Structures are given as C-alpha cells and as structure tokens.
Amino acid sequence: MSVINVNDVSKIYKLYKDPKERFLEAIHPFHKKYGQPFYALNHVSFQVEQGETVGIIGTNGSGKSTVLKIITGVVQATEGIVEVNGNVSALLELGAGFDLDYSGIENIYMNGRVLGFTREQMEEKRNEILAFADIGDFVHQPVKTYSSGMLVRLAFALAINVDPEILIIDEALAVGDAFFQAKCFNKLEEIKNSGTTILFVSHDIVSVKKLCSRAIWLDRGNLREIGDAKEVCERYLSMQIEEQNREKAQLVQQMKLDNVTEDVVAAHDKKEFRRIDLSNAAGESGTRDGEILSFYIRDEQGNDVIVLQTEHTYYFGLLTKFKTDMDNVLFGFEMENTKGVKLFSVNNFLSDEVLAHVNAGEIYEVSFEVKLPRICATEYLVSPSLAAGNQTNHVVLHRVHNAVKIDVDNQGYNLSVIELDTRASFVQHGEEDIILY
C-alpha cells in the first residue's frame, strides 16, 4: 500500500533579471510576462510503500528539499498531485517549526499541539524527548540561544517521539556531532524495524546505502532514476566521478610528482589471466583511456581465492591496458562491507611508487601484497580502479564498482569492524600513593 504518492509534480519559480520586472508584470495592462520559468521539479512521479525506507539523493539544487516540502505541505506544487496517507513527522531545514523566542520546553508543547497532541499527551512524551536530546538546562532557554548542534538534537528528539507513521528527514543530521549522529542512526534503524515509513534526504551516500532499501535520484529537478538503493547510489557515484574527471583533466596533465618509479620488470613468459567479470559488478566509470582487463586475489601459493583468513597474506592484482600515453599512473582497489562502509583503500601513490609514464598499447600487471587485518567476519565488496594524478587530484581511467564479493573468516570475537593488536599491563597502587587531579 502506497503511503506517499507523488504524481506528475512540478514546482515552477519565476526568475527575474531585475526586481522591477516583478512589479511591471503585476501592473502591466496587457499582462505582459517578464522573467523566465525555473523548474525546481519537473513532472516528478514516485510512490513510497508502507514500511519502506527510501533515500533521495542528488547534487545541490536537484530538488530534494523541494519535494520534501511539497510532501509535508510547506510548499504547494505548481502542477501535479501529492497524496499522503498517515501522520507525518518531519525534520526539514534547521529550526523549521520552532519559534526562536520560545524555550525548548515551550517549543515541544507547541509542536505537539500542531501535530494534534494534547498537553497531557506531550507531558507523557516529554522525558523521552529530553533524554534523547540531552541538552541539559538549555531546554529552558530561548531556542535562538542554541547552537546548530543543540537545535538539531531537540528537533530530532521531538520528531521521533511523536509516534509518526511517516518520518521525513532532510539532511539535518549533517550538523550533529559524530556521537549524536551514531545515536540517531541507531534510532532510525530501530524505527525502521518497527514498520515506520522513512523518507530520507542525504548527501552521505554511505548512510543511504546502509539505511535505505530504495533510492530516488533527482537531477536538476528531474527524476533520473529510482530503484535498489545500492545500485542507484553506485550509478550516482559514477556520475560524480565523470564530472570530477572533466574538472581535473587539465590539472592532472600539468602535474609533476616526486614519488614516481620506473622500476618495472619486463615479463616474456606466457601467463593466463581470468578476464574481469563485469556481469556481477555494480557498474563502471572512468574515461576508458586505460582498461582493467583482469583483477585477482591470490594466496601465497598463487591460488585464486574468494574466502580470506585474517592475518594471512594475499596478493591483490590488476592487469591493465592503456589506449593513450599517460603520466603519473595510479593502480589500486578499495574494500567495503555490504552496508557501504569503506574499510580501506590501497594504491601505489600511498607506497610512493607512482608509475611515471606508460605508452598507448602497453599492458601492465600490478600486484599488492596485503596482510589482511583482523576485520569482522562477513561479506565484503572489492572495487579495483585505474587513475592518473595523485591522491587528491586525479582522473579516473577505469573503475569497476563492487567487482568481486569475498568472504572473510576471523576466528576472533568479531565485536567491531576491526580488531586491534593490544597488550595489557597491570600495576597495583596503594591508595595513599595516587594523586587524582
């Protein structure tokens, strides 16, 4: 059952070259039109099902916040129909819905009344709201004295504690500190598991992949794609890589690096490589001036493996071919878990071994020896990549997103993403010998 139905919705604003044009348009006897129409949303349609968690992604100005404001009734659509079935709690722009002259407590009661709760009902929820917000005595001070972090704490605590059937969040968590963000995402997981529908806007693609089952990609007011969150996010990242390539192409061409190497072994014996399987990859990106022909993970005996043991040594290798002459060539790969959390990246820039120059038609194999750290036992995705430049500024030649899925076996406790090597030491002190300050 659809709880949010956005049907052919457009939001059009008029852009005027001069403020006078707005006035002239209003008083013109023949209704002459000034200004140009700007489509913040252009005939956008989608549905959100009950209990779904859907992310909305896109660059700045793509229409993400506009569509949320239309769904929540803050802004009226110029064209189209929006249907919402269920009570909505929304966390939109920072401070939206608060009276800045009221105290935090007064704003809790005021927002509760707007949402249809009596004062007695909000009294019952008050302690939970204050405990989650954790802003101390500031709750009795005017909201205008709050920092942005304190404001988002109160707003989020209020939004999640009014028993919403639909929770809508617009990027507000970006201003919170790391501890509060973690607390919020844990709470969102709890709310999600309880069956609440969540519509979530964020520039944090990892959070969207982790939290959402589907994603909506808006681009300059148009619906570009809707589908599985991981797949849509990967294609969105590919688009960002393409744009980055265009922006940095000239800079990379003029780049001179000190950490280059010409230490290349020429191989003359025949060697077999399994061609990289693109059918199971999440996608590809890059200029294709270089191509990844093969990617392998091998143990110390040279066997291809997909199940890896922590604290064992493996060789991650790329076989690449170049279509044009290229300077400052980078080879590497990154590894992330199935929630999209990146564990580590490896490349030859970090080891001060940038390949100074390659010629068109040449083929290079690059192998990285890695002792696998004690990471949590689960599935991981590995993405090989080929680039030119340095760690900060580079052009991606070819990247295969999530090319290989591997399983990691760790005989440890697996309490966190990674286990550290530690050694404890013990010293017993007499009470009279210690000084606490």
RAURFEN-V372593 format. One record per helix or strand. SS is the DSSP state (2 for helix, 1 for strand). FROM is the first residue (numbers start at 1). LEN is the number of residues. If there is no record, write none. Layout:
ss = (SS SS)
from = (FROM FROM)
len = (LEN LEN)
This chain:
ss = (1 2 1 1 2 1 1 1 2 2 2 1 2 2 1 2 2 1 2 1 1 2 1 1 1 1 1 1 1 1 1 1 1 1 1 1 1 2)
from = (2 19 36 53 64 79 88 103 104 119 136 142 143 148 166 172 178 197 205 214 222 229 260 283 290 304 307 313 326 342 354 363 375 379 394 404 418 431)
len = (14 9 14 5 9 6 4 1 11 15 5 1 3 13 5 4 16 5 7 6 7 25 2 3 9 1 3 10 12 6 5 9 1 11 8 6 1 3)
